[in-house]
Amino acid sequence: MASGAISVETKKITDLRVVDLKAELKKRNLDVGGVKNTLVARLKQAIEDEGGDPYNIELSASTDSATRKYGKNKGKKTKLDADVAQESFSKEIEEEESEKGHSTKM
């Protein structure tokens, strides 16, 4: 492949990420607001109107290569997160015990 060529990949519309759906809708000057199901339906309708396959879409490499910022840590707790959670939990316990102490003394 030549260095300036753009590769094209066919994907199911339902497998696209929201960012990809919005990019495709934006190319067609359509509304990009709403939840994923709404975006999928809107894009399917637009592709149908263009005479294309409403269930599959051809994406250029530039659209598909959008990466998520901080994607590596998704779902992983860092040591800092664990420390903050533990500290918050400890404060809640102390407050509850303090409240219990005040109510039993009365």
PyMOL commands that set and color helices and strands:
alter all, ss='L'
color gray80, all
select helices_A, chain A and resi 13-15+18-27+36-50+61-64+71-73+79-105
alter helices_A, ss='H'
color red, helices_A
select strands_A, chain A and resi 8-12+56-60
alter strands_A, ss='S'
color yellow, strands_A
deselect
rebuild
show_as cartoon
